[in-house]
Amino acid sequence: MTEENRTFKIQTANRRFLPFDSEKEKEWQGPFFFVQGADCQLGLTYRWTGTTRVACNPDMSMNWDVEMKATRAVIEKLNQMEPKPKFFIVCGDIVDAFDFEEPFRSRQEKDIKQIFSELDPSIPLVCVCGNHDVGDEPTRSSIQRYVDNFGDDYFDFYCGGVHCIVLNSQFYTHSANVEDLKLQHEQWLDEVLKDKQSKHIIIFQHIPWFLKSYDEEKDYFNVEINTRLKMLEKFHSAGVKKIFCGHYHRNTGGTYKSMEQVVTTAIGLQLGKDQSGVRLVRVTENDIEHQYFPTEDLPKNFL
């Protein structure tokens, strides 16, 4: 299939990620690597004043050429890698416009799906929902819009003996409009965390529990501390090794007991001194190693 004929396809169904939906994937098959990115966020650069994101109106001549170019550059680099990564996961804020910000939301969805379709079909794309994807105060309709365009808002899968769990982190920051959906999310999570047969367990989400220290104060970029500590302890007790996040538009991270949380900066707009890029993650039988690379410095092999 030529690049011109590829189309974006939703890869999830019934809380499962279809490319890895087989019993064989529960077995350790040897070292591999995957790629984690975050915050393509088409349109943010145009709206960013340096301190805040300006409101939009339907008559604005907004564009997102910068983010499209940055995302396409990442995909071109991944397509050149040999061997290919096992998957490419984007940890939220795929687009910038909220579901009520039309016509920009529909145009951003169309454009990012076109760029995603250019990824080599042998590299499965995993989409994680962010606050801009499902809304700062999500509703049933805003979540459903995300699902209709990008797939399930939470799900899990096994990849070469590693259990990968994708969360909807917005439930932990504002769930007042969707308490029933949050309850379903928590019941599902309790069930998937019971499975102990994998070599490693990895969590993927958009909003970090914390930025640098698990007991830091609450701000826009992290989760309220009581909820945070409860969930971190749940994950640690279940044997989770790593948590990969986005949202902060800077690289940072920290640990809770023996569990590491990794915050990866944006593919799109940078709010710090990092450069646009992605994180390469190498998985071996006994360890999970990772390194962030600006796009132009991405190697062709990370095994």
C-alpha positions as CSV (number, residue, x, y, z in Angstrom):
1,M,0.0,0.0,0.0
2,T,1.4,3.4,-1.0
3,E,1.6,6.2,1.6
4,E,-1.0,8.1,-0.5
5,N,-3.5,5.3,-0.1
6,R,-3.2,4.8,3.6
7,T,-6.0,5.9,5.9
8,F,-6.2,6.3,9.6
9,K,-7.8,3.3,11.3
10,I,-9.1,3.0,14.9
11,Q,-7.1,0.2,16.5
12,T,-9.2,-0.5,19.6
13,A,-12.4,-2.5,20.4
14,N,-13.9,-3.5,23.7
15,R,-11.0,-2.1,25.7
16,R,-8.5,-4.1,23.7
17,F,-5.8,-2.9,21.3
18,L,-6.3,-5.0,18.2
19,P,-2.8,-5.3,16.8
20,F,-1.7,-7.2,19.9
21,D,-4.9,-9.0,20.8
22,S,-3.6,-12.5,20.9
23,E,-2.6,-14.9,23.7
24,K,0.9,-15.2,22.2
25,E,1.6,-11.6,23.2
26,K,1.4,-12.6,26.8
27,E,4.6,-14.6,26.5
28,W,8.1,-13.0,26.8
29,Q,9.6,-13.0,23.3
30,G,12.9,-11.2,23.8
31,P,14.0,-7.5,24.0
32,F,12.2,-4.9,22.0
33,F,11.7,-1.1,22.0
34,F,8.8,1.2,21.5
35,V,8.4,5.0,21.0
36,Q,6.5,7.3,23.3
37,G,5.5,10.8,22.4
38,A,3.0,13.3,23.6
39,D,1.1,16.6,22.9
40,C,1.1,16.9,19.1
41,Q,-1.6,19.4,20.0
42,L,-2.3,20.9,16.6
43,G,-3.0,24.6,16.9
44,L,-1.5,25.5,20.3
45,T,1.4,27.4,18.9
46,Y,-0.9,29.8,17.1
47,R,-2.9,30.5,20.3
48,W,0.0,30.6,22.8
49,T,0.8,34.1,24.1
50,G,3.8,33.1,26.1
51,T,1.8,32.7,29.3
52,T,-1.6,31.6,28.4
53,R,-3.8,30.1,25.6
54,V,-6.1,32.7,24.0
55,A,-9.7,32.1,23.3
56,C,-10.7,31.4,19.7
57,N,-13.7,32.3,17.6
58,P,-14.9,30.8,14.3
59,D,-13.6,33.8,12.3
60,M,-9.9,33.4,13.4
61,S,-7.5,32.5,10.6
62,M,-5.8,29.9,12.8
63,N,-3.3,27.4,11.4
64,W,-1.3,24.5,12.9
65,D,1.5,24.2,10.3
66,V,4.1,24.1,13.0
67,E,2.7,21.1,14.8
68,M,1.9,19.3,11.6
69,K,5.5,19.7,10.5
70,A,6.8,18.5,13.8
71,T,4.6,15.4,13.9
72,R,5.3,14.5,10.3
73,A,9.1,14.8,11.0
74,V,8.8,12.3,13.9
75,I,6.8,9.9,11.7
76,E,9.3,10.1,8.9
77,K,12.1,9.3,11.3
78,L,10.2,6.3,12.8
79,N,9.6,4.9,9.3
80,Q,13.3,4.8,8.7
81,M,14.1,2.8,11.8
82,E,15.4,-0.8,11.5
83,P,14.3,-2.8,13.2
84,K,11.0,-1.0,13.5
85,P,9.6,-0.1,17.0
86,K,7.0,-2.5,18.4
87,F,4.6,0.5,18.6
88,F,4.4,4.3,18.7
89,I,2.2,5.7,21.6
90,V,1.1,9.3,21.8
91,C,0.2,10.2,25.4
92,G,-2.6,12.7,24.9
93,D,-3.5,16.1,23.5
94,I,-3.5,14.9,20.0
95,V,-5.4,18.1,19.1
96,D,-5.7,21.4,20.8
97,A,-9.2,22.6,20.0
98,F,-11.9,21.4,22.5
99,D,-15.0,19.6,21.1
100,F,-17.0,22.8,21.2
101,E,-14.3,24.9,19.3
102,E,-15.5,24.5,15.8
103,P,-14.6,24.6,12.9
104,F,-11.1,24.1,14.3
105,R,-11.7,20.8,16.1
106,S,-13.0,19.0,13.0
107,R,-10.2,20.3,10.9
108,Q,-7.5,19.3,13.4
109,E,-8.9,15.8,13.7
110,K,-8.8,15.4,9.9
111,D,-5.3,16.8,9.6
112,I,-3.7,14.7,12.5
113,K,-5.3,11.5,11.2
114,Q,-3.9,12.2,7.8
115,I,-0.4,12.6,9.3
116,F,-0.9,9.5,11.5
117,S,-1.8,7.5,8.4
118,E,1.7,8.1,7.0
119,L,3.2,6.0,9.8
120,D,4.6,2.7,8.4
121,P,1.7,0.2,8.8
122,S,4.1,-2.3,10.5
123,I,4.3,0.2,13.5
124,P,1.0,0.1,15.4
125,L,-0.1,3.5,16.6
126,V,-1.5,3.8,20.2
127,C,-3.6,6.8,21.0
128,V,-4.0,8.0,24.6
129,C,-6.6,10.7,25.4
130,G,-5.6,14.0,26.9
131,N,-7.5,16.9,28.5
132,H,-7.8,18.7,25.1
133,D,-9.0,15.5,23.5
134,V,-11.9,14.7,25.9
135,G,-12.3,18.2,27.6
136,D,-11.1,19.8,30.8
137,E,-14.5,18.9,32.2
138,P,-15.4,15.8,30.1
139,T,-18.9,14.9,29.3
140,R,-20.3,11.7,27.8
141,S,-20.5,13.4,24.4
142,S,-16.9,14.8,24.5
143,I,-15.5,11.4,25.4
144,Q,-17.6,9.7,22.7
145,R,-16.3,12.2,20.2
146,Y,-12.8,11.1,21.0
147,V,-13.7,7.4,20.9
148,D,-15.4,7.9,17.5
149,N,-12.3,9.5,16.1
150,F,-9.3,7.9,17.8
151,G,-10.6,4.8,19.7
152,D,-11.3,3.7,23.2
153,D,-10.4,6.3,25.9
154,Y,-8.9,3.5,28.1
155,F,-7.8,-0.1,27.3
156,D,-5.0,-2.5,27.9
157,F,-2.9,-4.9,25.8
158,Y,0.1,-7.3,26.0
159,C,3.2,-6.8,23.9
160,G,5.9,-9.4,23.9
161,G,5.1,-10.4,27.5
162,V,4.7,-6.8,28.8
163,H,1.3,-5.6,30.1
164,C,0.5,-2.1,28.8
165,I,-2.4,-0.3,30.5
166,V,-3.8,3.0,29.0
167,L,-5.8,5.2,31.3
168,N,-8.1,8.2,30.8
169,S,-6.4,10.5,33.3
170,Q,-9.0,13.1,33.0
171,F,-11.2,11.1,35.3
172,Y,-8.7,12.0,38.1
173,T,-8.9,15.7,37.6
174,H,-12.6,16.4,36.8
175,S,-15.2,13.7,36.7
176,A,-18.3,15.5,38.0
177,N,-20.1,15.2,34.7
178,V,-19.2,11.5,34.2
179,E,-19.1,9.8,37.6
180,D,-20.7,6.7,36.2
181,L,-18.0,6.4,33.5
182,K,-15.2,7.0,36.1
183,L,-16.6,4.2,38.2
184,Q,-16.6,1.8,35.2
185,H,-13.0,2.9,34.5
186,E,-12.0,2.1,38.1
187,Q,-13.7,-1.3,38.1
188,W,-12.0,-2.1,34.9
189,L,-8.6,-1.0,36.2
190,D,-8.9,-3.1,39.3
191,E,-9.5,-6.1,37.2
192,V,-6.7,-5.6,34.7
193,L,-4.2,-5.0,37.6
194,K,-5.0,-8.5,39.0
195,D,-3.1,-10.1,36.1
196,K,0.4,-10.8,37.3
197,Q,1.7,-13.1,34.5
198,S,3.6,-10.5,32.6
199,K,7.3,-9.6,32.8
200,H,6.6,-5.9,33.3
201,I,3.5,-3.7,33.8
202,I,3.6,-0.2,32.2
203,I,1.0,2.5,32.6
204,F,0.4,5.2,29.9
205,Q,-1.7,8.3,30.6
206,H,-1.7,12.0,29.7
207,I,-1.7,14.0,33.0
208,P,1.2,13.0,35.4
209,W,0.4,12.2,39.0
210,F,3.3,14.5,39.9
211,L,6.1,16.3,38.1
212,K,9.2,15.8,40.3
213,S,8.2,14.6,43.8
214,Y,5.2,12.4,44.7
215,D,4.4,14.7,47.7
216,E,4.5,18.0,45.8
217,E,1.7,20.5,45.9
218,K,-1.2,20.4,43.5
219,D,-1.0,22.7,40.4
220,Y,-2.4,22.6,36.8
221,F,0.0,20.0,35.6
222,N,-0.5,17.3,38.3
223,V,-3.2,15.5,40.2
224,E,-4.6,16.3,43.6
225,I,-2.4,14.8,46.3
226,N,-4.9,12.4,48.1
227,T,-6.0,10.9,44.8
228,R,-2.4,10.8,43.6
229,L,-1.1,8.9,46.6
230,K,-4.0,6.4,46.6
231,M,-3.4,5.6,42.9
232,L,0.4,5.5,43.2
233,E,0.2,3.0,46.0
234,K,-2.3,0.9,44.0
235,F,0.0,0.8,41.1
236,H,3.1,0.0,43.1
237,S,1.3,-2.7,45.0
238,A,0.2,-4.2,41.7
239,G,3.8,-4.4,40.4
240,V,3.8,-1.5,38.0
241,K,7.4,-0.6,36.9
242,K,6.9,2.6,34.9
243,I,4.3,5.3,34.2
244,F,4.7,7.3,31.0
245,C,2.9,10.7,30.7
246,G,2.8,13.9,28.8
247,H,0.9,17.2,29.4
248,Y,3.8,19.2,30.9
249,H,5.4,20.2,27.6
250,R,8.8,19.6,29.3
251,N,10.8,16.6,30.2
252,T,10.8,15.7,33.9
253,G,9.9,12.8,36.2
254,G,10.5,11.1,39.6
255,T,9.9,8.0,41.6
256,Y,7.4,6.6,44.1
257,K,9.1,3.8,46.0
258,S,10.6,1.6,43.3
259,M,8.2,2.8,40.6
260,E,9.4,5.5,38.1
261,Q,7.1,8.1,36.5
262,V,8.4,9.6,33.3
263,V,7.0,12.8,31.9
264,T,7.8,13.4,28.2
265,T,7.8,16.8,26.5
266,A,5.7,17.7,23.5
267,I,6.0,16.9,19.9
268,G,4.4,20.3,19.4
269,L,4.9,23.5,21.4
270,Q,7.7,23.5,24.0
271,L,7.1,25.4,27.3
272,G,10.7,24.8,28.5
273,K,14.2,24.4,26.9
274,D,13.6,21.0,25.4
275,Q,13.4,20.4,21.6
276,S,10.5,18.6,19.8
277,G,11.0,14.9,19.8
278,V,10.1,11.5,21.3
279,R,11.3,9.0,23.9
280,L,12.7,5.6,22.9
281,V,12.0,2.9,25.4
282,R,14.0,-0.4,25.4
283,V,12.5,-3.3,27.2
284,T,14.6,-6.3,28.3
285,E,13.7,-9.2,30.5
286,N,14.9,-7.5,33.7
287,D,14.7,-3.8,32.9
288,I,13.0,-0.9,31.1
289,E,15.4,1.8,29.9
290,H,14.5,5.0,28.1
291,Q,16.1,8.1,26.5
292,Y,14.6,11.2,25.1
293,F,15.8,12.3,21.6
294,P,15.1,15.5,19.7
295,T,13.6,14.5,16.4
296,E,16.6,15.3,14.3
297,D,18.8,13.2,16.6
298,L,16.7,10.0,16.6
299,P,18.8,6.9,15.9
300,K,17.8,4.3,13.4
301,N,18.1,1.5,16.0
302,F,17.5,1.4,19.7
303,L,18.1,-2.3,20.5
